[in-house]
Amino acid sequence: MFEHLIPATALLFTLENLLWVNLGVFIGAIFAAIPGLSVILCVILFLPLTYQLTAIPGMMFLLGIYCAGGYAGSVSAILINTPGTPHAAATMLDGFPLSQQGRTKTALKLALFASTIGGMFSALVLLFLGPKVAHISSNLGTAEYFMVCLFGLTIIAGVSGKSLTRGIIAASIGLFLSCVGSDAMTGYDRLTFGIDRLYLGFDLAICLIGLFALTEIMAKAEHKYAKLKFKVKPRLDDGKISSDEKRRIVRPIALSSLIGVIVGIIPGTGASEAAWISYSQAKNLSSRPEEFGHGSVEGIVSCESANNAVTGATLIPLLTLGIPGDATVAIMLSALMLNGLNPGLALFTTQGDIMYAIMLGLIVVNLCMLAQGLCFTRIFAKVLSIPQEILTPIIVIFCFAGAYSINKNYFDVAVALAFAFGEWIARRLELPAVPILLGLVLGNMTETNFRRALLLSDGDLSIFVSSVYCIAFVILIILALGVFLKSKRTALKKSKKAY
């Protein structure tokens, strides 16, 4: 590890990298501060830009967007009682009431400091734990990797919304679409229908522009005009945090950062789950639980430290096993692979300097987020007043420009439009988009390892339970499905009692 730190530091601390980090943080904060413009939308829009960059500046730019998005969603939650991102919903419970008490700047400062501490903690966990997990992955063969992919597909249970059946159908669509193009084992065409441009399959970035970006714009177009306008009346105070409040927020920040890391490592979970779990634990352990929901400083910091502690943790399964921790990180996988960085132990041995530069860069990203948050919070707040009728056409232009710029052809624009129209229909059928994305990301890897394992065993399926690692993943899959089904039953019982 230590032999990589000095060359990694030299690779990281260049003017180019620092500029891209700060640009990513600034753009991510602006997007996340506006309700309806999600972090995943921002990453998708600017992903084509990273195709012109090398590995380190490209990943620094995307990580800047990712981390800043984790913090800036709290800006609108505190100012206008509308979370900019889903995981800021828990922050809204105490952030807006504290703002209404005339302590807007204090609430924003608490959210910023808690987010930075949570992000720094997760970055350190990634730096020290990532290489160890990568070393374990070196013992995995084709059968074990198939089980890893199968475990990754169980993420579908966690991101399928209210219906597991619809989630499975959506994932099956994604797996089907991943089969378009040349057969990975034989090289023959599959499902190309004589269209030469489909021989290499669907480009993930183009699919994402259609699945998420364009579809989100279409969904916004269906809203009534009044719903797209936000009234912002910030009541900025001196931002002072009392010594008693400083003492009280230490424990919830520490505990919530730990919860965020644990939740982030588990594929299929995310910042929203981490924020709500941490909020609940902070309330249970607080000496003043009656303040929660009425402007509690402990409530704000517990949510924000947790949802930012997820950021570094989600990169651990991505960099070591190729399993994305959440949908946003799944998009970063394409940026890695474009630069020839395939997840696994080889990534830490043959490209060790680059990988350690990226992991150290996550610490730099959080420091830049802190600096920009202290300097530009007023700007992030004013972004909320940009008219949607101006913002939406600009985003549409970015979508089409991004789709065209990847391969410099109009066929990709047509593919993006086709995916947007397909996802628009899927929404009408209540089929979630994230399982489709996971099917696309994991489809080729799952199929290739499954077929290779069967070739090695002459078709004997017992190869998938022939090692300790395979059995361990079978147990993890069963446990993951069991926990999900139990939570669904609990939620169903609660809804029945409510009626």
C-alpha positions as CSV (number, residue, x, y, z in Angstrom):
1,M,0.0,0.0,0.0
2,F,2.6,2.6,1.2
3,E,4.8,2.1,-1.9
4,H,1.9,3.4,-4.0
5,L,1.1,6.5,-1.9
6,I,4.0,8.7,-3.0
7,P,3.6,8.1,-6.8
8,A,-0.2,8.3,-6.4
9,T,0.1,11.7,-4.7
10,A,2.3,13.0,-7.5
11,L,-0.3,11.8,-10.1
12,L,-3.2,13.3,-8.1
13,F,-1.9,16.8,-7.2
14,T,-1.8,18.4,-10.6
15,L,-3.5,21.6,-11.7
16,E,-5.6,19.7,-14.2
17,N,-7.0,17.3,-11.6
18,L,-7.7,20.0,-9.0
19,L,-9.6,22.0,-11.7
20,W,-11.7,19.1,-12.7
21,V,-12.4,18.2,-9.0
22,N,-13.7,21.7,-8.3
23,L,-15.7,21.9,-11.5
24,G,-17.3,18.6,-10.7
25,V,-18.1,19.7,-7.1
26,F,-19.6,23.0,-8.3
27,I,-21.8,21.4,-11.1
28,G,-22.9,18.5,-8.8
29,A,-23.9,21.0,-6.0
30,I,-26.0,23.1,-8.4
31,F,-27.8,20.1,-9.9
32,A,-28.5,18.5,-6.5
33,A,-29.8,21.8,-5.1
34,I,-32.6,22.0,-7.6
35,P,-35.4,19.6,-6.8
36,G,-36.0,17.3,-9.8
37,L,-32.5,17.4,-11.2
38,S,-30.9,14.4,-9.6
39,V,-27.3,13.5,-9.1
40,I,-27.6,10.5,-11.5
41,L,-29.0,12.9,-14.2
42,C,-26.0,15.1,-13.7
43,V,-23.5,12.3,-14.0
44,I,-25.2,11.0,-17.1
45,L,-25.2,14.4,-18.8
46,F,-21.5,15.0,-18.2
47,L,-20.2,11.4,-18.6
48,P,-19.4,11.9,-22.3
49,L,-17.1,14.8,-21.3
50,T,-14.9,12.3,-19.4
51,Y,-14.4,10.2,-22.5
52,Q,-12.0,12.9,-23.7
53,L,-10.0,12.7,-20.4
54,T,-7.6,10.2,-18.9
55,A,-8.6,8.0,-15.9
56,I,-7.7,10.3,-13.0
57,P,-9.2,13.7,-14.0
58,G,-12.2,11.9,-15.4
59,M,-12.9,10.0,-12.2
60,M,-12.1,13.1,-10.1
61,F,-14.7,15.0,-12.1
62,L,-17.4,12.3,-11.6
63,L,-16.6,11.9,-7.9
64,G,-16.9,15.6,-7.4
65,I,-20.4,15.5,-8.8
66,Y,-21.3,12.4,-6.8
67,C,-20.1,13.7,-3.4
68,A,-21.4,17.3,-3.9
69,G,-24.7,15.8,-4.8
70,G,-24.8,14.0,-1.5
71,Y,-24.5,17.3,0.3
72,A,-26.3,19.9,-1.8
73,G,-29.7,18.1,-1.8
74,S,-29.9,19.5,1.8
75,V,-29.9,23.1,0.5
76,S,-33.4,23.0,-0.9
77,A,-34.5,20.8,1.9
78,I,-33.5,23.4,4.4
79,L,-34.6,26.5,2.5
80,I,-37.9,25.5,0.9
81,N,-38.9,22.2,2.6
82,T,-38.3,20.3,-0.7
83,P,-35.4,17.8,-0.8
84,G,-33.1,18.3,-3.9
85,T,-32.3,14.6,-3.8
86,P,-34.3,11.7,-2.3
87,H,-31.7,11.1,0.5
88,A,-32.2,14.7,1.7
89,A,-35.8,13.9,2.7
90,A,-34.7,13.0,6.2
91,T,-32.7,16.2,6.5
92,M,-35.9,18.2,5.7
93,L,-37.5,17.0,8.9
94,D,-35.3,19.2,11.1
95,G,-33.5,21.4,8.6
96,F,-36.6,23.4,7.5
97,P,-37.9,23.9,11.0
98,L,-34.5,25.1,12.2
99,S,-34.5,27.5,9.2
100,Q,-38.0,28.7,10.2
101,Q,-36.6,29.6,13.6
102,G,-34.3,32.1,11.9
103,R,-31.2,29.8,11.9
104,T,-30.9,29.1,8.2
105,K,-27.2,29.6,8.0
106,T,-26.7,27.4,11.0
107,A,-28.7,24.6,9.4
108,L,-26.7,24.9,6.2
109,K,-23.4,24.9,8.0
110,L,-24.3,21.9,10.1
111,A,-25.3,20.0,7.0
112,L,-22.0,20.9,5.3
113,F,-19.7,20.0,8.1
114,A,-21.6,16.7,8.8
115,S,-21.5,15.8,5.1
116,T,-17.7,16.5,4.9
117,I,-16.9,14.4,8.0
118,G,-19.0,11.5,6.7
119,G,-17.4,11.7,3.3
120,M,-13.9,11.9,4.7
121,F,-14.6,8.9,6.9
122,S,-15.8,6.8,4.0
123,A,-12.8,7.9,1.9
124,L,-10.4,6.6,4.6
125,V,-12.4,3.3,4.8
126,L,-12.1,2.9,1.0
127,L,-8.4,3.6,1.1
128,F,-7.6,1.0,3.8
129,L,-10.3,-1.6,3.1
130,G,-10.5,-1.5,-0.7
131,P,-7.1,-3.2,-1.4
132,K,-7.9,-6.0,1.2
133,V,-11.2,-6.8,-0.5
134,A,-9.4,-6.8,-3.9
135,H,-6.9,-9.3,-2.6
136,I,-9.8,-11.6,-1.6
137,S,-11.2,-11.2,-5.1
138,S,-8.0,-12.7,-6.6
139,N,-9.2,-16.1,-5.3
140,L,-12.4,-16.0,-7.4
141,G,-12.7,-18.1,-10.5
142,T,-15.4,-18.1,-13.2
143,A,-17.9,-19.9,-11.1
144,E,-17.3,-17.6,-8.1
145,Y,-17.6,-14.5,-10.3
146,F,-20.9,-15.8,-11.7
147,M,-22.1,-16.1,-8.1
148,V,-20.9,-12.5,-7.4
149,C,-22.9,-11.3,-10.4
150,L,-25.9,-13.3,-9.2
151,F,-25.5,-11.6,-5.8
152,G,-25.3,-8.3,-7.7
153,L,-28.6,-9.0,-9.4
154,T,-30.2,-9.6,-6.1
155,I,-29.8,-5.8,-5.8
156,I,-33.0,-5.8,-7.9
157,A,-34.9,-6.8,-4.8
158,G,-33.8,-3.6,-3.0
159,V,-34.4,-1.2,-5.9
160,S,-37.6,-2.7,-7.4
161,G,-39.9,-0.3,-5.6
162,K,-43.2,-1.6,-4.2
163,S,-43.3,-4.7,-6.4
164,L,-40.5,-7.4,-6.6
165,T,-42.3,-8.9,-9.6
166,R,-42.1,-5.7,-11.6
167,G,-38.4,-5.3,-10.6
168,I,-37.6,-8.8,-11.9
169,I,-39.4,-8.0,-15.2
170,A,-37.5,-4.7,-15.5
171,A,-34.2,-6.5,-14.8
172,S,-35.0,-9.2,-17.4
173,I,-35.5,-6.4,-20.0
174,G,-32.0,-5.1,-19.1
175,L,-30.5,-8.6,-19.4
176,F,-32.2,-9.0,-22.7
177,L,-30.8,-5.7,-24.0
178,S,-27.3,-6.6,-22.9
179,C,-27.5,-9.6,-25.3
180,V,-27.7,-7.3,-28.3
181,G,-24.5,-7.4,-30.4
182,S,-21.8,-9.9,-30.9
183,D,-21.8,-13.1,-28.8
184,A,-19.0,-12.8,-26.3
185,M,-18.0,-16.5,-26.7
186,T,-18.5,-17.1,-30.5
187,G,-18.5,-13.6,-32.1
188,Y,-21.7,-14.2,-33.9
189,D,-24.4,-11.5,-34.3
190,R,-27.3,-11.6,-31.9
191,L,-30.5,-9.5,-32.1
192,T,-28.9,-6.9,-34.5
193,F,-31.5,-7.4,-37.2
194,G,-29.0,-6.6,-39.9
195,I,-28.0,-3.2,-38.3
196,D,-24.2,-3.0,-38.4
197,R,-24.1,-0.3,-35.7
198,L,-25.6,-2.8,-33.2
199,Y,-22.7,-5.3,-33.6
200,L,-20.9,-3.8,-30.6
201,G,-24.1,-3.7,-28.6
202,F,-25.6,-0.6,-26.8
203,D,-23.3,1.9,-25.4
204,L,-24.1,2.3,-21.7
205,A,-23.7,6.0,-21.6
206,I,-26.2,6.4,-24.5
207,C,-28.7,4.1,-22.8
208,L,-28.4,6.1,-19.6
209,I,-29.2,9.4,-21.4
210,G,-32.4,7.9,-22.7
211,L,-33.3,5.9,-19.6
212,F,-32.9,8.6,-17.0
213,A,-32.1,12.1,-18.5
214,L,-34.6,12.4,-21.3
215,T,-37.2,10.4,-19.5
216,E,-36.9,12.7,-16.5
217,I,-37.4,15.7,-18.8
218,M,-40.5,14.1,-20.3
219,A,-41.8,13.5,-16.7
220,K,-41.2,17.1,-15.8
221,A,-43.1,18.3,-18.9
222,E,-46.2,16.5,-17.6
223,H,-46.3,18.6,-14.4
224,K,-48.4,21.6,-14.0
225,Y,-46.5,24.9,-14.4
226,A,-47.2,25.9,-10.8
227,K,-45.4,22.8,-9.5
228,L,-42.2,23.8,-11.2
229,K,-41.8,27.1,-9.4
230,F,-40.0,27.5,-6.1
231,K,-40.3,30.4,-3.7
232,V,-37.1,31.0,-1.8
233,K,-36.9,33.4,1.1
234,P,-33.7,32.5,3.0
235,R,-33.4,34.0,6.5
236,L,-29.7,34.0,6.9
237,D,-28.3,34.4,10.5
238,D,-24.8,34.5,11.8
239,G,-24.5,30.7,11.6
240,K,-23.3,30.4,15.1
241,I,-23.2,26.9,16.7
242,S,-23.3,26.9,20.5
243,S,-20.8,24.8,22.5
244,D,-23.6,22.7,23.8
245,E,-24.7,21.9,20.2
246,K,-21.1,21.1,19.2
247,R,-20.9,18.6,22.1
248,R,-24.3,17.0,21.2
249,I,-23.5,16.4,17.5
250,V,-20.3,14.5,18.0
251,R,-21.9,11.1,18.8
252,P,-24.5,11.2,16.0
253,I,-21.9,12.2,13.4
254,A,-19.6,9.4,14.5
255,L,-22.3,6.7,14.6
256,S,-24.1,7.9,11.5
257,S,-20.8,7.9,9.5
258,L,-20.3,4.3,10.5
259,I,-23.8,3.3,9.6
260,G,-23.4,5.1,6.2
261,V,-20.2,3.1,5.4
262,I,-21.9,-0.3,6.4
263,V,-25.0,0.5,4.3
264,G,-22.9,1.7,1.4
265,I,-20.8,-1.5,1.2
266,I,-23.9,-3.6,0.8
267,P,-25.0,-3.5,-2.9
268,G,-28.5,-2.4,-3.5
269,T,-28.8,-0.1,-0.5
270,G,-28.1,3.6,-0.7
271,A,-27.9,7.0,0.8
272,S,-31.6,7.2,1.5
273,E,-31.7,4.0,3.6
274,A,-28.5,5.2,5.5
275,A,-30.1,8.6,6.2
276,W,-33.3,7.2,7.6
277,I,-31.6,4.5,9.7
278,S,-29.2,7.0,11.1
279,Y,-32.0,9.5,11.9
280,S,-33.9,6.8,13.8
281,Q,-30.8,5.8,15.8
282,A,-29.9,9.4,16.6
283,K,-33.4,10.0,17.9
284,N,-33.4,6.8,20.0
285,L,-30.0,7.7,21.6
286,S,-30.6,11.4,22.0
287,S,-31.0,13.0,25.4
288,R,-33.5,15.4,23.7
289,P,-35.7,13.2,21.4
290,E,-38.6,15.7,21.7
291,E,-36.6,18.2,19.6
292,F,-36.6,15.8,16.5
293,G,-38.9,17.1,13.9
294,H,-38.8,20.6,15.3
295,G,-35.3,21.7,14.4
296,S,-32.9,19.3,16.1
297,V,-29.3,19.8,15.3
298,E,-28.7,16.1,16.0
299,G,-31.3,15.2,13.4
300,I,-29.6,17.3,10.7
301,V,-26.1,16.0,11.2
302,S,-27.1,12.3,11.6
303,C,-28.8,12.4,8.1
304,E,-26.1,14.3,6.3
305,S,-23.1,12.4,7.7
306,A,-24.8,9.1,6.8
307,N,-25.7,9.9,3.3
308,N,-22.2,11.2,2.5
309,A,-20.5,8.3,4.2
310,V,-22.1,6.1,1.6
311,T,-20.1,7.6,-1.2
312,G,-16.7,6.0,-0.6
313,A,-18.2,2.8,0.6
314,T,-20.2,2.2,-2.6
315,L,-16.8,2.3,-4.5
316,I,-15.5,-0.7,-2.6
317,P,-17.6,-3.4,-4.3
318,L,-17.3,-1.5,-7.6
319,L,-13.5,-1.3,-7.7
320,T,-12.9,-4.8,-6.3
321,L,-15.6,-6.9,-7.8
322,G,-17.2,-4.8,-10.5
323,I,-20.5,-4.8,-8.6
324,P,-21.9,-1.2,-8.4
325,G,-23.1,-0.2,-5.0
326,D,-25.8,2.1,-6.4
327,A,-27.1,3.4,-9.8
328,T,-24.8,6.4,-9.9
329,V,-21.7,4.3,-9.2
330,A,-22.8,1.9,-11.9
331,I,-22.4,4.7,-14.4
332,M,-18.8,5.3,-13.2
333,L,-18.0,1.7,-14.1
334,S,-18.2,2.7,-17.8
335,A,-15.7,5.6,-17.2
336,L,-13.3,3.2,-15.6
337,M,-13.5,0.5,-18.3
338,L,-13.1,3.0,-21.0
339,N,-9.6,3.7,-19.7
340,G,-8.9,-0.1,-19.5
341,L,-9.4,-0.3,-15.7
342,N,-11.2,-3.5,-15.1
343,P,-12.3,-4.1,-11.5
344,G,-10.4,-6.7,-9.4
345,L,-7.0,-7.4,-7.9
346,A,-5.2,-6.6,-11.2
347,L,-6.6,-3.1,-10.9
348,F,-4.6,-2.6,-7.6
349,T,-1.5,-4.4,-8.8
350,T,-0.9,-3.4,-12.4
351,Q,-2.6,0.0,-12.0
352,G,-1.9,0.6,-8.3
353,D,-0.7,4.1,-8.6
354,I,-3.8,5.2,-10.5
355,M,-6.2,3.5,-8.1
356,Y,-4.6,4.9,-5.0
357,A,-4.6,8.4,-6.7
358,I,-8.4,8.0,-7.2
359,M,-8.9,6.8,-3.6
360,L,-6.8,9.6,-2.2
361,G,-8.7,11.9,-4.6
362,L,-11.9,11.2,-2.7
363,I,-10.4,12.9,0.3
364,V,-9.5,15.9,-1.8
365,V,-13.1,16.0,-3.2
366,N,-14.6,16.3,0.2
367,L,-12.2,19.1,1.2
368,C,-13.1,21.0,-2.0
369,M,-16.8,20.4,-1.2
370,L,-16.2,22.0,2.2
371,A,-14.4,25.0,0.8
372,Q,-17.0,25.6,-1.9
373,G,-19.8,25.1,0.6
374,L,-18.4,27.8,2.8
375,C,-17.9,30.2,-0.1
376,F,-20.8,29.5,-2.4
377,T,-23.8,28.4,-0.3
378,R,-25.6,31.7,-1.3
379,I,-25.0,30.9,-5.0
380,F,-26.4,27.3,-4.6
381,A,-29.4,28.8,-2.9
382,K,-30.1,31.3,-5.6
383,V,-30.0,28.5,-8.3
384,L,-33.4,27.5,-7.0
385,S,-34.9,30.7,-8.5
386,I,-33.8,29.8,-12.1
387,P,-37.0,29.4,-14.2
388,Q,-37.7,25.8,-15.2
389,E,-38.7,27.0,-18.7
390,I,-35.1,28.1,-19.2
391,L,-33.4,25.2,-17.4
392,T,-35.3,22.4,-19.2
393,P,-34.4,23.2,-22.8
394,I,-30.7,23.6,-21.8
395,I,-30.7,20.1,-20.3
396,V,-32.4,18.7,-23.4
397,I,-29.6,20.2,-25.5
398,F,-27.0,18.7,-23.2
399,C,-28.7,15.3,-23.6
400,F,-28.6,15.3,-27.4
401,A,-25.1,16.8,-27.6
402,G,-23.9,14.1,-25.1
403,A,-25.5,11.3,-27.1
404,Y,-24.0,12.5,-30.3
405,S,-20.5,13.3,-29.0
406,I,-19.8,9.7,-27.8
407,N,-19.3,8.2,-31.3
408,K,-20.0,11.3,-33.4
409,N,-23.1,9.9,-35.1
410,Y,-26.8,10.5,-35.2
411,F,-27.7,6.8,-34.8
412,D,-26.8,7.1,-31.1
413,V,-29.2,10.0,-30.7
414,A,-31.9,7.8,-32.2
415,V,-31.0,5.0,-29.7
416,A,-31.2,7.5,-26.8
417,L,-34.6,8.6,-28.0
418,A,-35.7,5.0,-28.3
419,F,-34.6,4.2,-24.8
420,A,-36.4,7.3,-23.5
421,F,-39.7,6.4,-25.2
422,G,-39.3,2.8,-23.9
423,E,-38.7,3.9,-20.4
424,W,-41.6,6.4,-20.6
425,I,-43.9,3.4,-21.4
426,A,-42.2,1.4,-18.7
427,R,-43.1,4.1,-16.1
428,R,-46.7,3.8,-17.2
429,L,-46.5,0.1,-16.4
430,E,-44.7,1.0,-13.1
431,L,-41.5,-0.8,-14.1
432,P,-38.6,0.8,-12.4
433,A,-35.6,2.0,-14.4
434,V,-32.8,1.1,-12.0
435,P,-33.2,-2.7,-12.4
436,I,-33.0,-2.2,-16.2
437,L,-29.7,-0.4,-15.7
438,L,-28.4,-3.2,-13.4
439,G,-29.4,-5.8,-16.0
440,L,-27.5,-3.8,-18.7
441,V,-24.4,-3.4,-16.5
442,L,-24.2,-7.0,-15.2
443,G,-25.7,-8.9,-18.1
444,N,-22.5,-9.5,-20.2
445,M,-20.4,-10.3,-17.1
446,T,-23.0,-12.7,-15.8
447,E,-23.5,-14.6,-19.1
448,T,-19.8,-14.9,-19.9
449,N,-18.9,-16.3,-16.5
450,F,-21.8,-18.7,-16.5
451,R,-21.0,-20.1,-19.9
452,R,-17.3,-20.4,-19.1
453,A,-18.0,-22.2,-15.8
454,L,-20.2,-24.7,-17.6
455,L,-17.5,-25.3,-20.3
456,L,-14.9,-26.0,-17.6
457,S,-17.3,-28.4,-15.8
458,D,-18.7,-30.1,-19.0
459,G,-22.1,-28.8,-18.1
460,D,-22.1,-29.9,-14.4
461,L,-24.0,-27.4,-12.4
462,S,-22.4,-28.5,-9.1
463,I,-19.4,-26.2,-10.0
464,F,-21.5,-23.4,-8.6
465,V,-21.4,-24.8,-5.1
466,S,-17.9,-26.3,-5.4
467,S,-16.0,-23.8,-3.3
468,V,-16.3,-22.0,0.0
469,Y,-16.7,-18.7,-1.9
470,C,-19.6,-20.0,-4.0
471,I,-21.4,-21.4,-0.9
472,A,-20.8,-18.1,0.9
473,F,-22.4,-16.1,-1.9
474,V,-25.4,-18.6,-2.0
475,I,-25.9,-17.9,1.7
476,L,-25.6,-14.1,1.1
477,I,-28.1,-14.3,-1.7
478,I,-30.6,-16.2,0.4
479,L,-30.1,-13.8,3.4
480,A,-30.5,-10.7,1.1
481,L,-33.8,-12.0,-0.3
482,G,-35.0,-13.1,3.1
483,V,-34.3,-9.6,4.6
484,F,-36.0,-7.9,1.7
485,L,-39.1,-10.2,1.8
486,K,-39.4,-9.7,5.6
487,S,-39.2,-5.9,5.2
488,K,-41.9,-6.0,2.5
489,R,-44.2,-8.1,4.8
490,T,-43.7,-5.6,7.6
491,A,-44.5,-2.7,5.4
492,L,-47.6,-4.5,4.1
493,K,-48.8,-5.2,7.7
494,K,-48.3,-1.5,8.6
495,S,-50.2,-0.3,5.6
496,K,-53.1,-2.7,6.5
497,K,-53.1,-1.4,10.1
498,A,-53.2,2.1,8.8
499,Y,-56.4,1.4,7.0
